[in-house]
Amino acid sequence: MSHAPQIRVPATYMRGGTSKGVFFRLEDLPEAARQPGDARDKLLLRVIGSPDPYQKQIDGMGGATSSTSKTVILSKATVPDHDVDYLFGQVSIDKPVVDWSGNCGNLTAAVGAFAINNGLVDPSRIPENGIAVVRVWQANIRKTIVVRVPITNGQVQETGDFELDGVTFPAAEVAVEFMDPADGAGSMFPTGNLVDELNVPGVGNLQATMINAGIPTVFINAGDVGYTGTELQEAINNNAEALAMFEAIRAEAAVEMGLVAHVSEAANRQHTPKVAFVGKPADYVSSSGKQIPAGDVDLLVRALSMGKLHHAMMGTAAVAIATAAAIPGTVVNQAAGGGDRTSVCFGHPSGTLRVGAEASQVDGEWTATKAVMSRSARVLMEGWVRVPGEGL
């Protein structure tokens, strides 16, 4: 019995923020995978090592967490006044699903460097020393993101002394600006309300803010579900009942936000919406053993991604947090003490993160101008990934 040999595909393995992913140039993919569809999904699933009933992704590049089961496809910009098109695929660990419904804010920090290193940015726009401004078209949500990449002697500067909680080693700081970050074409608050009463069977009625900013996200109060906001991953991820509760909340919110027609459809849309719970400032110890004093943060936030509590904070969810915090009356704003604000520092399982956001009300509708945060990124490995060639 004969089998097709493995094929190799040029790829780069990169860390961006607190995530890792496999980056491709569109033109380097097998011809069948250059278009959206089954061939592309099949390729990316095999690259990452999914679906894996053992949930380890041993036979692929994935790291068995939502933060490390990610893929990126980049190409020359198709939208005027942009440098690069950025398409993100969140790969399920145990299901044969690549979710294309949202962005990855963390990996966005690596997009600028990849684009420069792979000739996708006009060389005339790259300074010999200074900051290269890369205008990214985020193709999943059709939004502009500006990535400011440090350059030294004409090359991307990856090393530095910028420290990011959730990342072990310091690196060069990369500023990321999410322009008009409301996700999608509809209202930033799809229900029309800053706070809704979300009825979740088996859980009860919860005060919830459902927002489309950065990524569709539902925020609830930690105390309403028996938590404080100081929890680390083990408190949630080792509790099957807790995970089922949060998934039930997420599924009901998906319906209320108009993302799915029925709760049963939410299982096939794992990447969005995110579900997060917030609490007022409190002392806690981060996952690295670092003491986080209550006075260092405006609020506490814990968020789930792909069915598990995130080890730090998704970049897109950080945009949602900052935007919601800037709007008086939301669940997030209330946890942060209320009032007007243009930035927020929140505590997450790995430490703290400060994010800026600008929001205003126009004709009765809230809109966000931009959200800004600092991340870091670097190349971990570059060359080729190999996958069995059957069907590709």
C-alpha positions in Angstrom: 0.0 0.0 0.0 1.5 3.3 -1.1 1.0 6.7 0.6 1.7 10.2 -0.7 5.0 11.5 0.6 5.2 14.6 2.8 5.3 18.0 1.3 7.2 21.0 2.7 5.7 24.5 2.9 7.8 27.6 3.7 6.8 28.9 7.1 7.9 30.9 10.1 7.1 30.1 13.7 6.7 33.3 15.7 5.8 34.6 19.1 3.5 37.6 19.2 2.6 39.0 22.6 1.5 36.0 24.7 0.7 33.8 21.8 2.6 31.7 19.2 1.7 30.7 15.7 2.8 29.4 12.3 3.0 32.2 9.7 2.7 31.7 6.0 2.9 33.9 2.9 -0.2 33.2 0.8 1.9 32.6 -2.3 3.9 29.9 -0.5 0.8 27.7 0.2 0.0 24.8 -2.0 -2.2 26.0 -4.8 -5.3 24.4 -3.5 -4.9 26.1 -0.2 -4.5 29.6 -1.6 -8.3 30.0 -1.5 -10.6 29.7 1.5 -12.1 26.2 1.8 -11.5 22.6 2.8 -8.0 22.3 1.3 -6.8 25.3 3.3 -8.4 24.1 6.5 -7.1 20.6 6.1 -3.5 21.9 5.6 -3.6 24.1 8.7 -5.2 21.4 10.9 -2.4 19.0 9.9 0.3 21.6 10.4 -0.9 22.3 13.9 -1.7 18.7 14.7 -5.5 18.7 15.0 -7.9 17.3 15.7 -6.2 15.5 18.5 -8.4 13.5 20.9 -5.4 13.4 23.3 -5.4 17.2 23.3 -1.6 17.4 23.1 -0.9 18.2 19.4 2.2 16.0 19.6 2.0 15.4 15.8 2.1 19.0 14.8 3.3 22.5 15.6 0.6 23.4 18.1 1.2 23.7 21.8 -2.1 22.2 23.1 -3.4 25.6 24.3 -5.6 28.2 22.6 -2.6 30.6 22.7 -0.4 28.2 20.7 -2.9 26.6 18.3 -2.8 29.5 15.8 -2.0 30.2 12.1 -1.5 33.3 10.1 -1.6 33.9 6.3 -0.1 37.2 5.0 -0.1 38.7 1.5 0.4 42.0 -0.2 -2.3 44.4 0.6 -5.5 44.3 -1.5 -6.8 47.5 0.2 -5.4 50.9 -0.7 -3.2 52.6 1.8 -2.2 49.4 3.5 0.9 47.3 3.4 -0.3 43.8 4.1 -3.4 41.6 4.4 -3.5 39.6 7.6 -5.7 36.6 7.9 -5.9 34.7 11.2 -7.0 31.1 11.7 -7.7 29.8 15.2 -7.2 26.0 15.1 -9.3 23.9 17.4 -7.3 21.4 19.4 -9.7 18.5 19.5 -12.1 19.2 16.7 -11.6 19.4 12.9 -12.3 23.2 12.9 -10.4 26.3 11.9 -12.3 29.3 13.1 -11.9 32.4 10.9 -14.5 34.5 12.8 -12.1 36.9 14.6 -8.6 38.3 15.0 -5.7 37.5 17.3 -4.5 40.7 18.8 -1.3 39.2 20.3 -0.1 37.8 17.0 -0.8 41.1 15.4 2.4 42.3 17.0 4.3 39.8 14.9 2.6 40.7 11.6 4.7 43.8 11.0 8.0 42.1 11.5 7.0 39.2 9.3 5.8 41.5 6.6 9.1 43.5 6.6 11.2 40.3 6.7 9.3 38.8 3.8 9.3 41.7 1.4 5.6 42.6 1.8 6.4 46.2 2.8 7.9 48.7 0.3 11.6 49.1 1.3 11.3 52.9 0.9 9.0 52.9 3.9 11.5 51.2 6.2 13.9 53.6 7.9 17.6 52.7 8.5 17.0 53.4 12.1 13.8 54.3 13.9 10.2 53.0 13.7 8.6 51.4 10.6 4.9 52.0 10.5 3.2 49.0 9.0 -0.5 49.5 8.0 -2.2 46.1 8.3 -5.6 45.2 6.8 -7.1 42.6 9.2 -9.0 40.5 6.7 -11.1 38.6 9.3 -12.9 41.6 10.7 -12.0 44.1 7.9 -10.3 46.7 10.1 -7.1 48.7 10.0 -4.3 48.0 12.5 -1.1 50.0 12.7 1.9 48.2 13.9 5.0 50.2 14.9 8.1 48.0 14.4 11.5 49.1 15.7 14.3 49.1 13.1 18.1 49.1 13.7 20.5 49.2 10.8 17.7 48.5 8.4 16.7 45.3 10.2 13.8 44.5 12.5 14.9 45.0 16.1 13.6 42.0 18.1 15.8 42.2 21.3 15.2 44.8 24.0 14.3 45.4 27.6 10.5 45.7 27.3 8.8 43.2 29.7 5.4 41.8 29.1 3.7 39.8 31.8 3.0 36.3 30.5 6.3 36.2 28.5 9.4 35.0 30.2 12.1 37.1 28.5 12.3 40.8 27.6 12.2 41.9 24.0 11.8 45.0 21.8 8.6 47.0 22.4 6.1 46.9 19.5 3.2 49.4 19.7 -0.1 48.2 18.2 -3.0 50.6 17.4 -6.4 49.1 16.6 -8.2 51.7 14.5 -12.0 51.8 14.8 -11.9 48.6 16.8 -15.6 47.8 16.8 -15.7 44.3 15.4 -18.0 43.9 12.4 -20.4 46.3 10.6 -23.1 46.5 13.2 -23.4 48.4 16.5 -20.6 48.2 19.0 -23.3 47.0 21.5 -25.3 44.6 19.3 -28.2 44.4 21.8 -28.5 48.2 22.0 -27.7 48.1 25.7 -24.6 48.8 27.8 -25.8 46.1 30.3 -28.3 43.3 29.6 -29.8 40.7 31.8 -28.6 37.5 30.3 -30.7 34.4 31.1 -28.6 31.3 31.1 -30.4 28.0 31.8 -28.9 26.3 34.8 -27.0 29.4 35.8 -29.6 32.1 36.2 -29.9 35.8 35.3 -26.6 37.6 34.9 -25.8 41.3 34.4 -23.7 41.3 31.2 -22.1 43.7 28.9 -21.9 42.4 25.3 -19.6 44.4 23.1 -18.1 44.1 19.6 -14.7 45.8 20.1 -11.4 44.1 19.2 -13.4 40.8 19.3 -17.0 40.1 20.3 -16.9 39.6 24.1 -19.4 39.1 26.9 -18.4 40.5 30.3 -20.0 39.4 33.6 -19.3 40.1 37.2 -17.1 37.5 38.9 -19.2 37.6 42.1 -22.3 36.6 40.1 -20.8 33.2 39.3 -18.9 32.6 42.6 -15.5 34.0 41.7 -13.4 37.1 42.7 -11.3 37.8 39.6 -8.1 36.6 41.3 -8.3 33.1 40.0 -5.5 31.4 38.1 -5.9 28.8 35.4 -6.1 25.7 37.7 -9.2 27.1 39.5 -11.2 27.0 36.3 -9.6 24.6 33.9 -9.5 21.7 36.3 -13.2 22.2 37.0 -15.4 20.6 34.4 -18.6 22.1 35.9 -17.1 25.6 35.7 -16.0 25.2 32.1 -19.5 23.9 31.2 -21.0 27.0 32.9 -18.8 29.4 31.1 -19.5 27.7 27.7 -23.3 27.9 28.4 -22.9 31.7 29.1 -20.9 32.1 26.0 -23.4 30.2 23.8 -26.3 32.3 25.1 -24.4 35.5 24.5 -23.5 34.4 21.0 -27.3 34.2 20.2 -28.0 37.6 21.9 -25.2 39.2 19.9 -26.5 37.8 16.6 -23.4 35.7 16.0 -25.4 32.4 15.8 -29.0 31.6 15.5 -29.2 28.9 18.1 -27.0 27.9 21.1 -26.2 24.6 19.5 -24.3 26.4 16.7 -21.9 28.0 19.2 -19.8 24.9 19.4 -18.7 25.3 15.8 -17.8 29.0 16.5 -15.4 28.5 19.4 -13.2 31.6 18.8 -16.0 34.1 19.2 -17.5 35.4 21.3 -15.1 35.5 24.2 -16.4 35.3 27.8 -14.8 37.1 30.6 -15.5 37.9 34.3 -14.4 41.0 36.1 -13.8 42.0 39.7 -12.8 45.0 41.7 -9.1 45.4 42.6 -7.7 42.9 45.1 -4.3 41.6 46.0 -3.3 38.3 44.4 -0.3 36.2 43.3 0.2 35.8 39.6 1.0 32.4 38.0 4.8 33.3 38.1 4.6 34.0 41.8 4.7 37.8 41.4 2.7 39.7 44.0 0.1 42.0 42.4 -1.1 44.6 44.8 -4.7 45.9 44.5 -3.4 49.4 44.2 -1.6 48.6 41.0 -4.7 47.8 39.0 -8.0 49.4 38.1 -9.8 46.0 38.0 -9.3 42.3 37.6 -10.3 40.4 34.5 -10.2 36.7 33.7 -11.1 35.6 30.1 -11.7 32.2 28.5 -10.5 31.3 25.0 -11.4 28.1 23.1 -13.1 26.8 26.2 -10.3 27.3 28.7 -9.2 30.1 31.0 -6.4 32.1 29.2 -3.0 32.1 30.9 -2.7 35.9 30.4 -5.1 38.0 28.2 -5.9 37.8 24.5 -4.9 41.0 22.8 -8.3 41.4 21.1 -10.0 40.9 24.5 -7.7 43.6 26.0 -9.1 45.9 23.3 -12.7 45.0 24.4 -11.7 45.6 28.0 -10.3 49.0 27.4 -13.1 50.1 25.2 -15.8 48.9 27.6 -13.9 50.5 30.5 -14.0 53.8 28.6 -17.8 53.8 28.5 -19.6 54.8 31.7 -22.1 52.2 32.9 -20.7 49.0 31.4 -20.0 46.1 33.7 -16.3 46.7 33.0 -16.4 50.4 33.8 -18.3 49.8 37.0 -15.7 47.2 38.2 -13.0 49.8 37.5 -14.8 52.4 39.7 -16.9 54.1 37.1 -16.5 57.5 35.4 -14.6 58.6 32.3 -11.3 57.1 31.4 -9.0 56.8 28.4 -6.9 53.9 29.7 -7.2 51.0 32.1 -4.7 48.8 33.9 -6.1 45.4 34.6 -4.9 42.3 36.4 -4.8 39.0 34.6 -3.5 35.5 35.6 0.1 36.3 34.5 0.3 39.9 35.8 -1.0 43.3 34.6 -1.6 45.1 31.3 -2.3 48.7 30.5 -4.4 49.5 27.4 -5.6 52.8 26.1 -8.9 53.4 24.3 -10.9 56.3 23.0 -14.7 56.1 22.8 -17.4 58.7 22.2 -21.1 58.9 21.7 -22.4 60.0 18.2 -26.1 60.3 17.6 -26.8 58.1 20.6 -24.5 55.3 19.4 -21.2 54.6 21.1 -18.2 54.3 18.9 -14.5 53.6 19.5 -11.8 55.6 17.7 -8.8 53.4 18.5 -7.2 51.2 21.2 -3.5 51.1 21.8 -1.3 48.6 23.6 2.4 47.6 23.7 3.4 44.0 22.9 6.6 42.3 21.7 7.4 39.7 19.1 10.2 37.6 17.7 11.0 34.9 15.2 11.4 31.5 16.9 12.1 29.4 13.9 12.0 29.7 10.1 12.2 27.3 7.3 9.5 24.8 6.2 6.8 22.8 7.9 6.2 19.3 6.5 2.8 17.6 6.3 1.6 14.4 4.5 0.7 15.4 0.9 -2.5 13.4 0.5 -5.2 15.7 -0.8 -3.0 18.8 -1.0 
